[in-house]
Amino acid sequence: MEVSVLYVTNRLGGIDVLKGNLERQTFQDFEVVMVDGQLRDMTLLTSFLVRLGSRLRQFAEPPRKDGTLTNIWAAYNKGLSKCQGKYVVFLQDYIWIPPGGIARFVRCQERQRGFYTGVGNVGEGPEKTVDGALTIWGYPYYGPPERIRWQDPRIGAWDGQVVKVDPDMWENNWACAPRSALLELGGFDEEFDFGWAWGEKDLAFRALKLGYKSYMDTGNRCMAWWHDTFWPNPYKDNETLSNKPRLDTKLAEMAAGKRSARLNYLENRDG
């Protein structure tokens, strides 16, 4: 298997978005590793995602540790431990991706192995009508958001080029990295589950320490839904819960030789 598409979600719906994304891809040599906080009925999933067949594997999200706000990074680690592809494509829920998106990531990796991120605007519409297992719109919706709410300022800067970027510009909502590099790094640092965000930046900084550079493909353009309208996040606007100070501390420790770029979160993982 060339690619593992890692799809981590704990929200209702979104499976129609996932189906449209995967079926429109020009590159089809992939499996889907779904870490599903909703633990949807597998019969329902396989009948809806019928073209995937045995390429779809679903796993329950790991239990939350005492004191953590989320278990998103632990969930990503569980998914990484199950991936079998040469490359891992990270695909967040409620993101529309273009037909050649996975193919473009693979071509980039074949030219130069590294940590690649796409770019994309954030949009709105249709409006949420139901809390369904497969869709929140009352019917399967396969298109991008109907209107733009926020424009990614990075898109216009390089106009379709692939450029080397600092690790703090790497996003794992729509991204790709060699599985061997992710295994060497030992996954995401799960201490970032004690706060909000920044865990993917830490991964990219640790990757650079091992020689894996970060790149941004401004031609690989996704479009995300502004899902805070659907499910407000209680932590997002609370700066006291931000992981940015935690990231700064960890990077300083790594620069001083007191922290290794290699962690061990993927070893003997069964939770």
C-alpha positions as CSV (number, residue, x, y, z in Angstrom):
1,M,0.0,0.0,0.0
2,E,1.5,3.3,-1.1
3,V,-0.6,5.7,1.1
4,S,-2.4,5.5,4.4
5,V,-5.0,8.2,4.8
6,L,-5.3,8.9,8.5
7,Y,-8.7,10.3,9.4
8,V,-9.2,11.2,13.1
9,T,-12.7,12.4,14.1
10,N,-14.9,12.7,17.1
11,R,-17.7,14.7,15.4
12,L,-21.0,13.5,14.1
13,G,-21.5,13.5,10.3
14,G,-18.6,14.2,7.9
15,I,-18.6,10.8,6.4
16,D,-20.3,12.2,3.2
17,V,-17.4,14.7,2.9
18,L,-14.9,11.8,3.4
19,K,-16.7,9.7,0.7
20,G,-16.6,12.5,-1.8
21,N,-13.0,13.2,-1.1
22,L,-11.8,9.7,-1.5
23,E,-13.9,8.7,-4.5
24,R,-12.8,11.8,-6.5
25,Q,-9.1,11.0,-6.1
26,T,-7.1,10.3,-9.2
27,F,-4.7,8.3,-7.0
28,Q,-6.4,5.2,-5.5
29,D,-3.5,3.2,-4.0
30,F,-4.5,4.0,-0.4
31,E,-6.0,2.6,2.7
32,V,-8.1,4.6,5.2
33,V,-7.3,4.4,8.9
34,M,-10.2,5.9,10.8
35,V,-9.9,6.7,14.5
36,D,-13.5,7.3,15.3
37,G,-14.6,8.9,18.5
38,Q,-18.2,8.3,17.5
39,L,-17.4,4.6,16.9
40,R,-20.0,4.4,14.1
41,D,-21.4,1.1,13.2
42,M,-19.0,-0.6,10.8
43,T,-21.8,-2.1,8.7
44,L,-23.2,1.4,8.2
45,L,-19.7,2.8,7.3
46,T,-18.8,0.0,4.8
47,S,-22.2,0.1,3.1
48,F,-21.8,3.9,2.6
49,L,-18.1,3.8,1.8
50,V,-18.7,0.8,-0.4
51,R,-15.8,1.5,-2.8
52,L,-13.3,1.2,-0.1
53,G,-14.1,-2.3,0.9
54,S,-11.3,-3.9,3.0
55,R,-9.2,-0.7,2.6
56,L,-11.2,0.9,5.4
57,R,-10.1,0.1,9.0
58,Q,-11.9,1.7,11.9
59,F,-10.5,2.0,15.5
60,A,-11.9,3.4,18.7
61,E,-10.2,6.5,20.0
62,P,-8.0,5.9,23.1
63,P,-9.2,6.9,26.5
64,R,-8.5,10.3,27.8
65,K,-5.7,10.6,30.4
66,D,-6.4,12.2,33.8
67,G,-6.1,16.0,33.5
68,T,-6.1,16.2,29.7
69,L,-8.4,18.5,27.9
70,T,-8.4,16.4,24.7
71,N,-7.1,13.1,23.4
72,I,-6.5,14.3,19.8
73,W,-2.7,13.7,19.8
74,A,-3.2,10.3,21.5
75,A,-5.8,9.5,18.8
76,Y,-3.4,10.4,16.0
77,N,-0.7,8.2,17.6
78,K,-3.1,5.3,17.7
79,G,-3.9,5.8,14.1
80,L,-0.2,6.1,13.2
81,S,0.5,2.8,14.9
82,K,-2.1,1.2,12.6
83,C,-1.0,2.8,9.3
84,Q,0.7,0.5,6.7
85,G,1.4,2.8,3.8
86,K,4.7,4.2,2.7
87,Y,3.3,7.7,3.2
88,V,0.7,9.0,5.6
89,V,-1.7,11.5,4.4
90,F,-3.4,13.4,7.2
91,L,-6.9,14.4,6.4
92,Q,-9.0,16.2,9.1
93,D,-12.7,15.9,9.1
94,Y,-14.9,18.5,7.4
95,I,-12.2,19.4,4.8
96,W,-12.9,19.2,1.1
97,I,-9.8,18.1,-1.0
98,P,-9.2,18.4,-4.7
99,P,-9.2,15.3,-7.1
100,G,-5.4,15.3,-7.5
101,G,-4.6,16.1,-3.9
102,I,-3.2,12.7,-2.8
103,A,-1.4,12.3,-6.1
104,R,0.2,15.6,-5.7
105,F,1.5,14.7,-2.2
106,V,2.9,11.5,-3.6
107,R,4.7,13.2,-6.4
108,C,6.2,15.7,-3.9
109,Q,7.5,12.9,-1.7
110,E,9.0,11.1,-4.7
111,R,11.0,14.2,-5.6
112,Q,12.0,15.1,-2.1
113,R,11.0,13.3,1.1
114,G,9.8,15.6,3.8
115,F,6.8,17.0,5.7
116,Y,4.4,18.6,3.3
117,T,1.3,20.6,4.0
118,G,-1.4,21.9,1.7
119,V,-3.2,25.2,2.0
120,G,-6.8,26.2,2.0
121,N,-9.6,28.7,2.7
122,V,-12.2,28.2,5.4
123,G,-15.9,28.3,4.3
124,E,-19.5,28.0,5.4
125,G,-22.6,26.3,4.1
126,P,-24.8,24.4,3.8
127,E,-26.3,25.0,7.2
128,K,-26.4,22.1,9.7
129,T,-29.8,20.5,10.0
130,V,-29.4,17.1,11.7
131,D,-26.9,15.3,14.0
132,G,-26.5,12.2,11.7
133,A,-23.9,9.6,11.8
134,L,-23.1,10.1,8.1
135,T,-24.1,13.7,7.4
136,I,-25.3,16.8,9.2
137,W,-27.1,18.2,6.2
138,G,-29.9,15.7,5.9
139,Y,-28.5,14.5,2.6
140,P,-25.1,13.5,1.4
141,Y,-23.1,16.6,0.4
142,Y,-20.0,16.2,-1.7
143,G,-19.1,19.7,-2.8
144,P,-16.9,22.3,-1.1
145,P,-18.3,24.9,1.3
146,E,-20.7,27.2,-0.5
147,R,-19.0,30.5,0.5
148,I,-15.6,31.6,1.9
149,R,-15.4,32.9,5.4
150,W,-11.6,33.2,5.7
151,Q,-9.0,33.3,3.0
152,D,-5.6,31.6,3.6
153,P,-3.0,34.4,3.1
154,R,-0.4,31.9,2.1
155,I,-2.1,31.0,-1.1
156,G,-1.3,34.2,-2.9
157,A,2.3,34.4,-1.8
158,W,3.7,31.7,-4.1
159,D,0.8,31.0,-6.5
160,G,0.9,27.2,-6.8
161,Q,4.6,26.7,-6.0
162,V,6.0,24.1,-3.5
163,V,8.2,26.0,-1.1
164,K,10.3,25.2,1.9
165,V,8.9,26.6,5.1
166,D,9.7,26.8,8.8
167,P,8.2,24.0,10.8
168,D,5.7,26.3,12.5
169,M,3.9,26.6,9.1
170,W,3.3,22.9,8.9
171,E,-0.4,22.0,9.5
172,N,-1.6,18.4,9.8
173,N,-5.2,19.1,8.8
174,W,-4.2,18.3,5.1
175,A,-0.6,17.1,5.0
176,C,1.7,14.2,4.2
177,A,4.8,12.7,5.7
178,P,6.8,9.5,5.2
179,R,5.6,6.8,7.6
180,S,9.2,5.8,8.4
181,A,9.9,9.3,9.6
182,L,6.8,9.4,11.8
183,L,7.8,6.1,13.3
184,E,11.4,7.3,13.9
185,L,10.0,10.4,15.6
186,G,7.8,8.2,17.8
187,G,4.6,10.1,17.0
188,F,3.1,13.2,18.4
189,D,4.0,14.3,22.0
190,E,0.8,13.5,24.0
191,E,1.6,16.1,26.6
192,F,0.0,18.6,24.2
193,D,-3.3,17.0,25.1
194,F,-3.1,18.9,28.4
195,G,-3.6,22.1,26.4
196,W,-4.9,23.4,23.1
197,A,-3.2,23.0,19.7
198,W,0.5,23.3,18.7
199,G,1.2,19.5,18.8
200,E,1.8,19.3,15.0
201,K,4.3,22.1,15.2
202,D,6.3,20.2,17.8
203,L,6.3,17.2,15.5
204,A,7.6,19.3,12.5
205,F,10.3,20.9,14.6
206,R,11.4,17.5,15.9
207,A,11.4,16.2,12.3
208,L,13.7,19.0,11.2
209,K,16.1,18.0,14.0
210,L,16.3,14.6,12.3
211,G,16.8,16.2,8.8
212,Y,13.2,16.1,7.5
213,K,12.4,19.6,6.2
214,S,8.9,21.1,6.0
215,Y,7.3,22.2,2.7
216,M,4.1,24.0,1.7
217,D,2.4,23.1,-1.6
218,T,0.4,26.2,-2.4
219,G,-1.2,24.4,-5.3
220,N,-2.6,21.6,-3.2
221,R,-5.7,23.5,-2.0
222,C,-8.3,22.2,0.3
223,M,-11.3,24.0,1.8
224,A,-12.4,23.5,5.4
225,W,-15.7,24.1,7.0
226,W,-16.0,26.6,9.9
227,H,-17.3,23.9,12.2
228,D,-17.2,26.1,15.3
229,T,-20.6,27.2,14.2
230,F,-21.8,23.6,14.4
231,W,-19.9,22.6,17.6
232,P,-18.4,25.6,19.6
233,N,-15.0,24.7,21.1
234,P,-14.9,25.6,24.8
235,Y,-11.0,25.8,24.8
236,K,-10.2,27.6,21.5
237,D,-10.4,31.2,22.7
238,N,-8.9,30.5,26.2
239,E,-5.3,31.7,25.9
240,T,-4.5,30.3,29.4
241,L,-5.0,26.8,27.9
242,S,-2.9,27.4,24.8
243,N,0.0,25.0,24.2
244,K,2.3,27.8,22.9
245,P,4.2,28.2,26.2
246,R,4.5,24.4,26.3
247,L,5.9,24.3,22.8
248,D,8.4,27.0,23.5
249,T,9.6,25.2,26.6
250,K,10.0,21.9,24.8
251,L,11.9,23.5,21.9
252,A,14.2,25.2,24.3
253,E,14.9,21.9,26.0
254,M,15.6,20.2,22.7
255,A,18.0,23.0,21.7
256,A,19.8,22.6,25.0
257,G,20.1,18.8,24.5
258,K,17.8,18.0,27.3
259,R,15.0,16.6,25.2
260,S,15.3,14.1,22.3
261,A,13.6,14.6,19.0
262,R,12.7,10.9,19.2
263,L,9.8,9.9,21.5
264,N,8.3,6.5,22.1
265,Y,4.5,7.0,22.0
266,L,4.1,4.5,19.2
267,E,5.9,1.6,21.0
268,N,3.7,-1.3,22.1
269,R,0.6,0.8,21.6
270,D,-2.6,-1.1,22.1
271,G,-4.9,1.6,23.6
